[in-house]
Amino acid sequence: QVQLVDSGGGLVQPGGSLRLSCAASGRTLDDYAIGWFRQAPGKERAGVSCIASRDDSTYYADSVKGRFTISRDNTKKTVYLQMSSLKPEDTAVYYCATVLCVRVGGEMAIATIPMGSWGLGTQVTVSS
C-alpha cells in the first residue's frame, strides 16, 4: 500500500497561483493513478483532476479546466497540481488519493476506489 502526503496549500489572492504536491512513500508511484479532490465547507467532496498510471492521461473537472494542470514525476514519487487564476470558489481542503482515472465513453473520468490511499488534506483559501 502506498502512503500519500499532500501539501502546498495556503492563502492566495484571487488570480493568484499555488502548486499542490502529493508525495508517495512505501511503494513506487508508477503503478497508481493519482487524483485530487476538494471539499468546501458545507459541500460534498468533488473530484478535481486525475492522472493515469500508464499513459499519463488526465481528467479535469469543468470548473478547473484551463486553470489547473496535473503532472507527475515518478522519480520523485510526487504528483503536482498547479493551480492558476484562482477564484474564491476554489477555496476548499484539497486531498490527493489513489483513484481510478480511466476513459469512459471517450472521455476521462475520476472515481474513488475501495481501500484507496488518501492524504490528510491541505487547505487552499482564495481571498482578498
N, C-alpha and C positions, 0 to 999 in steps of 0.2 A: 504494500500500500504506500502511496506517495503522500507526503505531508506538504501542505501549502501554507505560505505566509504571505499575506497581501500587505502592501504598504504604499506610501506616496500621496496619501490624501492630505487635505489641508484647506485653508481658507483662500479663496481667489475671487477677484472681481469679475463681474460679467465681461465676457470677451476674452478672458484670460485662458491660460493653459495649465494642465497638470499631466504628469505621467505616473500612472499606477504601475506597480510591479507585483508579480506573483512568483515568488521563489519556491522551488520544489526541492525536497530532500527525501532521501530514503530510496528512491528509485529513479531511473532515467526518465526524463521528461518526454522522450521521443514517442513513447507508447500511448500518450494521453492526449486527447483533445481537451483544451482548457477554455473555459468560458468565464465571462464576467456577468454578474447580476447586480442589481441595485435595489434598495428598499428605502423609500422615503417615509417619513412619519405618517402614519395613518393609511398607508398604501400597501398593496401587495408587492411582494418581490417580483421583479421583472428581469427577463434576460436582456442583456445589452449587446453582447458580442461574443463570438467564439472563434477559435482557430482549430482546424482539424489536425489530427496527428500525422497523417501520411503525406498529404499534398498541400498542407497549409491553406486550404480553402477557408474562407472567412464568412461570417454572418454578422450583420449589424441590424439592430432594431431601427425602424424607420425614423425614430426620434433622434438618432445619433448619426445617421448616415451622412457622410461628407464632413463630419466634425471629429469623429473618433477613429483611431486606427489601432488595430490589434496586431501584434507581432510576437515572434518567439525566437529565443536564442537557446538552442538545445545545449550548446557547450556551457552556457552559464546556468542552464536549467531554470530559465526565467521567461515568463510571458509578460509583455508590456501592453498597457492600454494608454495610448497617447490621446489626450482629450484636449481639443482646441475649441475656440469660440464658445466657451462655456456659458450656460444660461442659468438663471436661478432655479429653473425646474430640473436641472441636473443634480441639485442638492440631494444627497442620499448617502447611506452607507453602501459601499461597494464591496462585493465579495467575489473572489475567484474560486473556481471549483473545477473538478474533473467532470466532464459532461459528454453527452452525445452532440456532435457537431457534424451534421450529415445533410446530404442533399435529399430533399423531399419534393417531388413534383417539379424538379428542375430548379428549385431554389434552396439555398442553405437554411437550416433551422437549428435551433439550440434546444436541448432538453436535459433536465437533471437525470441522474442515474441513481439507482438504489445503492447505498453504501458508498456513494461518491465522497471524495475528499473535499473539504471546504476550508478556506482561510477564515480568520476571525473577523475580517471586515476592516475597512478603512474609511473614515468619514471624509466626504467631499462637501464643502459648503461654498456655494457661489453667491456672493452678496457684496453689495457696495457699502 
